[in-house]
Every structure is written in structure tokens, then in C-alpha cells.
């Protein structure tokens, strides 16, 4: 793997860049910052001709996490958990597998042509490296809506891991309070029976 878009942790920031020869580029980073302070977070293999386009795609995708006052190459550590999903999504798109995803999610016409709707989906409120999952189907009468849970008046949009977490909390809570509620109801029933006798 030579030509890549790379994601490096340089101290407190994530650096995004592209190169024809990653081994050579990594040595340059390590010589300027030190081996211990340069950690490889992820690599997206790309063709030599696509590397600039893919680098720009990554810059645009993580734009809101860019470190203020820095060049486009430097981003907040918040993106670390999102990088593996981003790389996987880009690889799937490159391999043409996005057509299968389009059948499930649909497409949207943009200035760049038809683009997969999953690209525009929000990030999970609980696990920010995952996209929100949707119920329903795009293009149907009811359409699709993000999966949400309401906890203490706050709505959380969740992905598959968030859904499992909330469902396990709900199940666990029901188990813990089942006997408490059951005993309370039985006492109320007994008191009503005593009054009626």
C-alpha cells in the first residue's frame, strides 16, 4: 500500500493528508515530531490520480472538527472514533457496493449528481462514530424517520449500538421494578378487598 489518504495522531491533533509513498511520508512526520508522538490512526488506500480528490473529500467530511487557526490538515481528536467508519464507507463507495445501499436508503439529487442518502445521515448522539439508523423506507408514503429514544424529556437519535444500549437499559429497569410494582399493586388490591368485605 503506497498511495493513501492518511490519518495520524500528532500529539493533541489528528492530521489528514495524502501521499504517493506512505512509508516515506511517515518517516518525515516522525523525524519532525518524533516517533513516539506520531501514531497511525487509519489509512485509506487510493489510486495515485484520486489521492487529492479523496483528501479533499476527507477535509470536507470532517470540516466542523477542523482546529481553528490551523491549515485544513489539522482536526480535533474527536474524529478518532469516526475514522474507521469513514474509511470503510469510502472503500465501499469506491468498490461500487453503494448501489446495494442505495436500494435500501435511496438517493438524493445534488450538484454532484445522485448521491446516496446515507451520506447525509446524522451521527448517533450516544456513539458519535456511528450513523443514525432509520425506520421506514425512503420514497414510501410514510417515508423514513430516525430512530429515537426519549429519556427525561430529551430526544436522542441513535444508531444500532445506541438502540441496543437503550433497549438493554429499558429491559433491565423493567426487571428491577417489576417486583416493586407488582407488590404495590397487590397491596392496593388487598386493601380494596378488605374495604369491600
C-alpha positions as CSV (number, residue, x, y, z in Angstrom):
1,X,0.0,0.0,0.0
2,X,1.7,3.1,-1.2
3,X,-0.7,5.8,-2.3
4,X,-3.1,6.7,0.6
5,X,-5.0,9.3,2.5
6,X,-3.6,9.0,6.0
7,X,-4.9,9.9,9.4
8,X,-2.2,10.5,12.0
9,X,-2.4,11.4,15.7
10,X,0.2,14.2,16.2
11,X,0.1,15.0,19.9
12,X,-3.3,16.5,20.5
13,X,-4.4,16.8,16.9
14,X,-5.3,14.4,14.1
15,X,-3.6,15.2,10.8
16,X,-5.2,14.3,7.5
17,X,-3.0,14.1,4.4
18,X,-2.3,12.3,1.2
19,X,0.9,10.8,-0.3
20,X,2.2,8.5,-3.0
21,X,4.5,6.7,-0.7
22,X,3.2,6.3,2.9
23,X,6.4,4.7,4.4
24,X,8.4,7.7,3.2
25,X,5.8,10.2,4.4
26,X,5.6,8.6,7.8
27,X,9.3,8.9,8.3
28,X,9.1,12.6,7.5
29,X,6.4,13.1,10.2
30,X,8.4,11.0,12.7
31,X,11.6,12.9,12.1
32,X,9.9,16.3,12.6
33,X,7.7,15.3,15.5
34,X,9.4,12.3,17.0
35,X,8.4,8.6,16.7
36,X,6.6,8.5,20.0
37,X,4.3,11.4,19.2
38,X,3.2,10.2,15.8
39,X,0.6,7.4,15.8
40,X,-1.1,6.0,12.7
41,X,-4.9,6.1,13.2
42,X,-6.1,4.9,9.7
43,X,-5.1,4.6,6.1
44,X,-7.4,4.8,3.1
45,X,-5.8,3.2,0.0
46,X,-6.4,5.3,-3.1
47,X,-5.1,5.4,-6.7
48,X,-2.4,8.0,-7.3
49,X,-4.7,10.0,-9.6
50,X,-7.5,10.0,-6.9
51,X,-5.4,10.9,-3.9
52,X,-6.0,14.7,-4.0
53,X,-9.8,14.2,-4.6
54,X,-10.0,11.8,-1.7
55,X,-8.0,14.1,0.6
56,X,-10.4,16.9,-0.2
57,X,-13.4,14.5,0.5
58,X,-11.9,13.8,3.9
59,X,-11.3,17.5,4.6
60,X,-15.0,18.3,3.7
61,X,-16.3,15.4,5.7
62,X,-14.5,16.4,8.9
63,X,-14.8,20.2,8.3
64,X,-16.6,21.0,11.5
65,X,-13.8,19.4,13.6
66,X,-11.0,21.4,12.0
67,X,-8.7,23.0,14.5
68,X,-9.2,26.8,14.4
69,X,-6.2,28.8,13.1
70,X,-4.6,25.7,11.5
71,X,-4.5,24.6,7.9
72,X,-7.0,22.1,6.5
73,X,-4.8,19.3,7.6
74,X,-5.4,19.5,11.4
75,X,-8.5,18.2,13.2
76,X,-9.7,17.7,16.8
77,X,-9.2,14.3,18.5
78,X,-13.0,13.9,18.5
79,X,-12.8,12.4,15.0
80,X,-10.7,9.4,16.1
81,X,-13.7,7.2,16.7
82,X,-15.2,8.2,13.3
83,X,-12.2,7.5,11.1
84,X,-12.6,3.7,10.7
85,X,-16.3,4.1,9.7
86,X,-15.3,6.9,7.3
87,X,-12.6,4.7,5.7
88,X,-15.0,1.8,5.3
89,X,-17.7,4.0,3.7
90,X,-15.2,5.4,1.2
91,X,-13.9,1.9,0.3
92,X,-17.5,0.6,-0.2
93,X,-18.2,3.6,-2.4
94,X,-15.1,3.0,-4.4
95,X,-16.0,-0.7,-4.9
96,X,-19.4,0.2,-6.2
97,X,-21.2,-1.5,-3.2
98,X,-23.0,1.7,-2.6
99,X,-25.6,0.6,-5.2
100,X,-26.8,-2.0,-2.8
101,X,-27.1,0.5,0.0
102,X,-29.0,2.9,-2.4
103,X,-31.6,0.2,-2.9
104,X,-32.3,0.3,0.9
105,X,-31.8,4.1,1.5
106,X,-32.4,5.8,-1.8
107,X,-30.6,8.7,-3.4
108,X,-30.8,12.5,-3.5
109,X,-30.0,14.7,-6.4
110,X,-27.2,17.2,-5.6
111,X,-25.0,19.4,-7.7
112,X,-22.6,16.4,-7.9
113,X,-25.4,14.2,-9.3
114,X,-27.3,11.5,-7.5
115,X,-25.8,10.7,-4.1
116,X,-26.6,8.0,-1.5
117,X,-28.9,9.3,1.2
118,X,-26.8,7.5,3.9
119,X,-24.1,10.2,3.2
120,X,-26.4,12.9,4.6
121,X,-27.4,11.0,7.7
122,X,-26.6,12.3,11.2
123,X,-24.3,10.9,13.7
124,X,-25.6,8.9,16.7
125,X,-26.0,11.1,19.9
126,X,-24.6,8.2,22.0
127,X,-21.9,6.7,19.8
128,X,-20.7,9.6,17.6
129,X,-18.7,7.3,15.3
130,X,-21.9,5.6,14.1
131,X,-24.6,6.9,11.8
132,X,-28.2,7.2,13.0
133,X,-30.4,4.3,11.9
134,X,-33.8,4.9,10.2
135,X,-37.2,3.3,10.4
136,X,-39.4,3.1,7.3
137,X,-38.2,3.4,3.7
138,X,-37.2,6.5,1.6
139,X,-39.7,7.2,-1.1
140,X,-42.5,5.4,0.6
141,X,-45.8,7.1,1.7
142,X,-44.7,7.3,5.3
143,X,-41.0,7.9,4.4
144,X,-38.2,7.2,6.8
145,X,-37.6,8.6,10.3
146,X,-34.6,8.5,12.5
147,X,-34.7,6.0,15.4
148,X,-35.1,8.0,18.6
149,X,-35.4,7.4,22.3
150,X,-36.7,9.9,24.8
151,X,-35.0,10.0,28.2
152,X,-36.1,12.5,30.8
153,X,-37.6,14.8,28.2
154,X,-34.5,14.7,25.9
155,X,-34.7,13.1,22.5
156,X,-31.6,11.0,21.4
157,X,-31.1,10.0,17.8
158,X,-29.3,6.6,17.8
159,X,-27.5,4.1,15.6
160,X,-27.6,0.3,16.1
161,X,-25.3,0.3,19.1
162,X,-27.3,3.2,20.8
163,X,-30.5,1.3,20.1
164,X,-29.1,-1.9,21.8
165,X,-27.9,0.2,24.8
166,X,-31.2,1.9,25.3
167,X,-33.2,-1.4,24.9
168,X,-30.9,-3.1,27.5
169,X,-31.4,-0.3,29.9
170,X,-35.2,-0.5,29.5
171,X,-35.2,-4.3,29.9
172,X,-33.0,-4.0,33.0
173,X,-35.2,-1.3,34.5
174,X,-38.4,-3.3,33.9
175,X,-36.8,-6.4,35.6
176,X,-35.7,-4.3,38.6
177,X,-39.0,-2.6,39.1
178,X,-41.3,-5.5,38.2
179,X,-41.4,-6.9,41.7
180,X,-41.7,-3.4,43.3
181,X,-44.7,-2.5,41.1
182,X,-46.3,-6.0,41.5
183,X,-46.1,-5.8,45.3
184,X,-47.6,-2.3,45.3
185,X,-50.5,-3.4,43.1
186,X,-51.1,-6.5,45.2
187,X,-51.2,-4.3,48.4
188,X,-53.7,-1.9,46.7
189,X,-55.9,-4.8,45.6
190,X,-55.8,-6.3,49.1
191,X,-56.8,-3.0,50.7
192,X,-59.7,-2.6,48.3
193,X,-60.8,-6.2,49.0
194,X,-60.7,-5.5,52.8
195,X,-62.8,-2.4,52.3
196,X,-65.4,-4.3,50.3
197,X,-65.7,-7.1,52.8
